């Protein structure tokens, strides 16, 4: 189950390897995603615009994948400009894992 947490990293790597337009859309892989997914995005992220995160969120919802989106105000792509931002990001991640720890313990 934990391997699903790296699903976005895997999709990004495939995205980099395949240069044709069809394979660059993360939506091509939506049917493969079953793991609950927490999407954390900075509102000032120009590398991955918040609109893309929102589209990905909606696509996961349409696939009935349990998902949540966290919009971090004033944050860029790194989400670590200040220690308080990093702490906030880590608190969301811990909350998400805590939400599913019973499922992990069952396996």
C-alpha positions as CSV (number, residue, x, y, z in Angstrom):
1,X,0.0,0.0,0.0
2,X,2.8,2.5,0.8
3,X,4.2,2.1,-2.7
4,X,1.2,4.0,-4.0
5,X,2.6,7.1,-2.3
6,X,5.2,7.3,-5.0
7,X,2.7,7.1,-7.8
8,X,3.1,10.8,-8.8
9,X,6.9,10.5,-8.9
10,X,6.6,7.5,-11.2
11,X,4.2,9.3,-13.5
12,X,6.6,12.3,-13.6
13,X,9.5,10.1,-14.6
14,X,7.5,8.5,-17.4
15,X,6.5,12.0,-18.4
16,X,10.1,13.0,-18.8
17,X,11.1,9.8,-20.8
18,X,8.2,10.1,-23.3
19,X,8.4,13.2,-25.4
20,X,5.3,12.8,-27.5
21,X,2.3,14.8,-26.5
22,X,0.0,11.8,-25.8
23,X,2.3,10.4,-23.1
24,X,2.9,13.7,-21.4
25,X,-0.6,13.9,-19.9
26,X,-0.8,12.4,-16.5
27,X,-4.5,11.7,-17.1
28,X,-3.4,8.8,-19.3
29,X,-2.5,6.9,-16.2
30,X,-5.6,7.7,-14.1
31,X,-7.1,4.2,-14.4
32,X,-4.0,2.7,-12.7
33,X,-4.2,4.8,-9.6
34,X,-6.1,3.1,-6.7
35,X,-4.1,4.3,-3.7
36,X,-5.5,7.2,-1.5
37,X,-3.6,10.3,-2.6
38,X,-2.8,13.5,-0.8
39,X,-2.0,16.4,-3.2
40,X,-0.1,19.3,-1.7
41,X,0.4,22.3,-3.9
42,X,1.7,25.8,-3.5
43,X,-0.5,28.6,-4.8
44,X,2.6,30.4,-6.2
45,X,3.9,27.3,-8.0
46,X,4.7,28.2,-11.6
47,X,6.4,24.8,-12.4
48,X,3.2,22.9,-11.7
49,X,0.3,25.3,-11.8
50,X,-2.4,24.8,-9.2
51,X,-4.9,24.3,-12.0
52,X,-3.1,21.1,-13.0
53,X,-3.3,19.8,-9.4
54,X,-7.0,20.6,-9.3
55,X,-7.6,18.7,-12.5
56,X,-5.6,15.7,-11.2
57,X,-7.7,15.9,-8.0
58,X,-11.0,15.9,-9.9
59,X,-9.8,13.0,-12.1
60,X,-9.0,11.0,-8.9
61,X,-12.4,11.8,-7.5
62,X,-14.1,10.6,-10.7
63,X,-12.2,7.3,-10.3
64,X,-13.5,7.1,-6.7
65,X,-10.0,7.3,-5.3
66,X,-9.9,8.8,-1.8
67,X,-8.0,12.0,-2.2
68,X,-7.5,15.4,-0.6
69,X,-5.9,18.6,-1.9
70,X,-4.0,21.0,0.3
71,X,-3.4,24.5,-1.1
72,X,-0.5,26.2,0.6
73,X,-0.8,30.0,0.3
74,X,2.2,32.0,-1.0
75,X,4.2,28.8,-1.6
76,X,6.2,27.9,-4.7
77,X,7.2,24.4,-5.9
78,X,9.5,23.5,-3.1
79,X,7.0,24.2,-0.3
80,X,9.9,24.8,2.2
81,X,10.6,28.5,1.9
82,X,10.1,28.9,5.7
83,X,10.5,26.3,8.5
84,X,6.8,26.9,9.4
85,X,5.8,26.0,5.9
86,X,7.8,22.8,6.0
87,X,6.3,22.0,9.4
88,X,2.8,22.6,8.0
89,X,3.5,20.3,5.0
90,X,4.8,17.5,7.3
91,X,1.7,17.8,9.5
92,X,-0.6,17.3,6.5
93,X,1.4,14.3,5.5
94,X,1.3,12.8,9.0
95,X,-2.4,13.4,9.1
96,X,-2.9,11.6,5.9
97,X,-0.8,8.6,7.0
98,X,-2.6,8.5,10.3
99,X,-5.9,8.4,8.5
100,X,-4.9,5.2,6.8
101,X,-2.7,3.5,9.4
102,X,-5.3,1.0,10.3
103,X,-5.4,-0.2,6.7
104,X,-1.6,-0.5,6.7
105,X,-1.6,-2.4,9.9
106,X,-4.1,-4.9,8.5
107,X,-1.7,-5.9,5.7
